Structures are given as C-alpha cells and as structure tokens.
C-alpha cells in the first residue's frame, strides 16, 4: 500500500501563526472597531479549542456583558471583526512576521518532486491561506496543492471530518493511501473520522494535548529525534519523505496523553 497523497493543515502545522499572527490581528481589529477587548496569549490558547475565527468571536462575545445583546447583531459584529482581522493578518504575514515551520518547505518540495499529490485541509479562510503561502512559496504556490479545502468551503469545521471528506473526494485517492499532517486534537479527530492516517507535529498551543490513534507524534519536521515511533532510518537531520513513507507503511497507532 503506497503513499499517494499528503494533506496539510495550516495554522500551527505549516506555520506557528496563531499567537503572533491571528491573535495580534484580532486585537488590531478590536482596536479598529473601538472595542476595549484584548486577547492575551493564554486566553487565546483557550479560545483555540473553538475552531474557526467567527466561531471564536461568538464564543467570546457570549461571556462579555458589553457585547451586543441580540444574536443577529453579534453575527454582524463577528463578520465585521473577522474581515478586519484577515486584512491585518495579511499585513503581518507580508511584513515577514510569520515564518513557515522548519522542515515544512523542504518536505513540500521533496513530496512534489516525488510525484506525491498534496492538498490543504484547513479551517482558516482562503484569504489567510493565500497570504501565507504566496509569501513563502511564491505566486505559483497553488500549483503545488491539487486541492485546497478552507473554512468557507465546508458547513462544519474540524473536528468534523467534512474538510477531509471533501479533499479525498476531489483527489479520488483512498483514505488509507493518504497521510494528514496536523498539530491539534481537533484536526486529528477530523482526519481520523475520515479514516485518514495522521502525523502530528506538536505546535506551541498544543504542545501537551492528548492525541489518540496517530501513526507518529513529534516536535516538528525539523528533527528526526523525539518522535514516537522513531524513524527507522538515522535519527539526525529533518523529517524526510522516506520517514513519512516508513510511518505510513508501519501504520502503528500511537497515542500521547498530556
């Protein structure tokens, strides 16, 4: 059973974009709107358990006495803030403040050269995806990814499996011949519900969270050390396509309890 495709999550997986990207952009949007709200790093980490930017805003507003009282007013405000936030996020990325995680660009390039089909499976917006990947992979970035399923493309976001189901349908590849690369428990749950094997690269906000039934867990693609299970090849250097293939072939389900 050969590996045919890689499906990449974005925030936390391709880049550590949450704390110093999206969070900062949300705070700038609040300031633009004349709101006194600010999300510090710890509180934002808690909010990440709610998937989707608009959903996060609505969840936060539900506990704020100074938020609009009516549901439709909250929806309008969330939409306005999210639009402002996306514009600020694009500015932050354009300024070079958000780098790809080490080893990501190299694995993307290696997989492309080997003829492995690649796709994006994310709850972030297409505008945010465009801002990040155009900055780091150039104007032709979309040619690298045969399918891109974003937050606005699905009715239900992760941990619902719809994003993966749509990607698999578009690719026409059996789920068992695909590997998803994720960083969060919600992303893992979405992929596993679609029967897609998962590799977890730990991110800043999900460094110790419990993950279940993945084929490999490690600190990032920049190193072969500290992975469970360890790659069969030498443990020095970055994670390579052969390591991903090895984990896929072995398909030993492992779990980590934070």
C-alpha positions in Angstrom: 0.0 0.0 0.0 1.9 3.1 -1.3 1.6 6.6 0.0 -0.2 8.6 -2.7 -1.0 12.0 -1.0 -0.2 14.4 1.8 -2.9 16.7 3.3 -1.6 19.7 5.2 -3.3 21.6 8.0 -2.2 25.3 8.1 -2.3 27.1 11.4 0.2 25.5 13.8 1.3 23.0 11.2 2.6 24.9 8.2 3.4 27.9 10.5 3.2 29.0 14.1 0.7 31.6 13.0 -1.7 31.7 15.9 0.0 33.5 18.8 1.9 36.2 16.8 -0.3 36.3 13.8 -4.1 35.7 14.2 -4.1 36.7 17.8 -2.4 40.0 17.1 -4.7 40.6 14.1 -7.8 40.1 16.2 -6.6 42.6 18.7 -5.9 45.1 16.0 -9.4 44.5 14.7 -10.9 45.2 18.1 -8.9 48.4 18.3 -10.1 49.5 14.8 -13.7 48.9 16.0 -13.2 51.0 19.1 -13.7 47.9 21.4 -11.7 47.6 24.6 -11.4 43.8 24.2 -7.9 42.2 24.0 -6.9 38.6 23.8 -3.7 37.7 25.7 -1.6 34.7 24.7 -3.1 32.5 27.5 -6.7 33.3 26.8 -6.2 32.9 23.1 -4.8 29.5 23.7 -8.0 28.5 25.5 -10.1 30.0 22.6 -8.3 27.8 20.1 -10.4 24.9 21.4 -13.2 26.6 19.4 -12.4 26.1 15.7 -13.0 29.0 13.3 -12.4 32.7 13.7 -16.0 33.8 13.6 -17.0 30.9 15.9 -14.2 32.0 18.3 -15.5 35.6 18.3 -19.1 34.5 19.0 -17.9 32.2 21.8 -16.0 35.1 23.4 -18.9 37.5 23.0 -21.3 35.1 24.8 -19.4 35.8 28.0 -19.0 39.6 27.5 -21.6 41.9 29.1 -20.6 44.7 26.7 -21.2 42.5 23.6 -24.4 43.1 21.5 -27.4 41.6 23.2 -29.1 40.3 20.1 -27.9 37.3 18.2 -28.1 38.9 14.7 -26.1 41.9 16.0 -23.4 39.6 17.3 -23.3 37.8 13.9 -22.8 41.1 12.1 -20.2 42.3 14.5 -18.3 38.9 14.3 -18.4 39.2 10.5 -17.0 42.7 10.5 -14.3 41.9 13.0 -13.3 38.8 11.2 -12.9 40.7 7.9 -10.8 43.4 9.6 -8.7 40.7 11.3 -8.0 38.9 8.0 -6.7 42.2 6.5 -4.4 42.7 9.5 -3.2 39.1 9.3 -2.3 39.6 5.6 -0.3 42.7 6.7 1.5 40.8 9.4 2.4 38.0 7.0 3.6 40.4 4.3 5.9 42.1 6.9 7.6 38.8 7.4 6.5 38.2 10.9 5.2 34.7 10.3 7.7 32.1 9.0 7.0 28.5 7.9 8.0 26.0 10.5 11.4 24.5 9.9 11.3 21.5 7.6 7.9 22.3 6.1 9.1 23.8 2.8 11.7 21.1 2.4 9.1 18.3 2.8 6.6 20.0 0.5 9.3 20.3 -2.2 10.5 16.7 -1.7 7.0 15.4 -2.0 6.3 17.4 -5.1 9.4 16.2 -6.8 8.5 12.6 -5.9 5.1 13.0 -7.5 3.1 12.8 -4.2 -0.2 14.7 -4.6 -0.6 17.4 -1.9 -3.6 19.3 -0.6 -4.6 21.8 2.0 -7.2 20.9 4.6 -7.8 23.8 7.0 -10.4 25.7 8.9 -8.7 29.0 8.1 -10.0 31.2 5.3 -8.8 31.2 1.8 -7.6 34.8 2.1 -5.4 33.8 5.1 -4.1 30.7 3.2 -3.3 32.9 0.1 -1.4 35.5 2.3 0.8 32.9 4.0 1.6 30.6 1.0 2.1 33.3 -1.6 4.6 35.0 0.8 6.6 31.8 1.3 6.1 29.7 -1.8 5.6 32.4 -4.4 2.9 33.2 -6.9 2.7 29.6 -8.2 2.0 28.1 -4.7 -1.4 26.8 -5.7 0.1 24.6 -8.4 1.8 22.6 -5.6 -1.6 21.7 -4.0 -4.0 19.8 -6.1 -6.9 20.6 -3.7 -7.4 23.3 -1.1 -10.3 23.0 1.2 -10.7 26.0 3.5 -13.1 27.1 6.2 -15.6 28.7 3.9 -15.8 25.6 1.8 -17.5 23.4 4.5 -20.7 23.5 6.5 -18.9 22.1 9.6 -15.4 22.8 10.7 -12.9 20.5 12.4 -13.3 18.3 14.4 -16.0 17.4 11.9 -14.5 15.3 9.1 -16.1 17.3 6.2 -12.8 19.1 5.2 -11.1 15.7 4.8 -14.0 14.1 3.1 -14.1 16.9 0.5 -10.4 16.7 -0.1 -10.5 12.9 -0.5 -13.4 13.2 -2.9 -11.6 15.8 -5.0 -8.4 13.8 -5.1 -10.0 10.4 -5.8 -7.5 8.7 -3.5 -8.5 6.1 -0.9 -8.0 7.4 2.6 -5.6 4.6 3.6 -3.2 5.9 0.9 -3.1 9.4 2.4 -1.3 10.9 5.3 -2.6 14.1 7.1 -0.2 16.4 8.9 -1.8 18.1 11.9 -1.0 19.8 15.2 -4.2 19.8 17.2 -6.5 17.2 18.7 -9.4 18.7 16.7 -7.5 18.3 13.5 -6.6 14.7 14.4 -10.2 13.9 15.2 -11.3 15.3 11.8 -8.8 13.2 9.9 -9.4 10.1 11.8 -13.1 10.4 11.4 -12.4 10.4 7.6 -10.2 7.3 8.1 -7.1 9.2 7.2 -3.8 8.3 9.0 -2.3 11.2 10.8 1.2 12.5 11.7 1.2 15.1 14.5 3.8 17.9 14.6 3.5 19.5 18.0 2.8 23.2 18.0 3.1 26.0 20.6 -0.5 25.9 21.7 -1.0 22.2 21.5 2.4 21.0 22.9 1.0 18.8 25.6 -2.6 18.0 24.5 -3.8 14.4 24.4 -3.9 12.9 20.9 -5.2 9.5 20.0 -4.5 6.9 17.3 -2.0 8.7 15.1 0.9 7.0 13.2 3.6 9.3 14.5 3.9 12.2 17.0 6.9 14.5 17.2 8.1 18.0 17.9 8.3 19.1 14.3 9.6 18.3 10.8 12.9 20.0 11.6 14.2 17.0 13.5 14.1 13.2 13.5 14.7 13.0 17.2 12.0 12.7 19.9 9.4 11.1 17.6 7.2 8.2 18.6 7.9 5.9 16.9 11.4 6.9 15.9 12.1 6.8 12.1 13.6 3.5 11.0 16.5 5.5 9.4 19.1 7.6 11.2 17.8 10.0 13.8 19.8 13.0 12.7 18.5 15.8 10.4 15.0 16.7 9.4 12.0 14.5 8.7 12.1 13.4 5.1 9.6 11.9 2.7 11.1 8.4 3.3 10.3 8.8 7.0 6.7 9.7 6.2 6.5 6.7 3.9 8.0 4.5 6.7 5.4 5.6 9.3 2.7 5.1 6.7 3.9 1.6 5.9 4.2 0.6 9.5 0.9 2.3 10.5 1.5 1.7 14.2 -1.2 3.7 16.0 0.3 5.6 18.9 -1.2 8.0 21.5 0.1 10.7 23.8 -1.7 11.8 26.9 -0.8 15.3 28.0 
